């Protein structure tokens, strides 16, 4: 948010760049603030808003221009779980009301489970597994996906037990290894993994994975 502008001016900024008339800008800003459930907040400055309110204004700035696709990059980072849930519900409501698609970029797989229809798992810039959300969660076929899901807390987990942790460090993106970039951290890696980067292959209808050892990964579940 531009700190020297009030809420109305922040939301109106993109509309002004598109040369909308003053009447149309005023109408759109008011309608958009209603959609994100912050009516009458146009005169406030960013420093007068809570973290959740600022996030809603950012969403208002994005949807004011009527996008067909909304790209949300870590939109709930640094928000407490209550505000996080409110933002997720807001985006879901706007998605359905406005008929737009949402690309939600996040490390929080709990958020993905309740929001997404399709999941693309990426590592070091490579797409390593893709499929419908229920299929990915029920039957992960890549060791990295398996590790991410294993790190999530579960209600039935014994008290005092530790969450799964993927060992090692992320690769240097400037000097990636010639093989699979996840191989140095992977407990399933074989010699081939160190020299050949696998391509996406279908394991089920709509479910694809890039892993030479996907059959072994599938058997341990």
Order of alpha helices (4+ residues) and beta strands (2+ residues): alpha-alpha-alpha-beta-alpha-beta-alpha-beta-beta-alpha-alpha-beta-beta-alpha
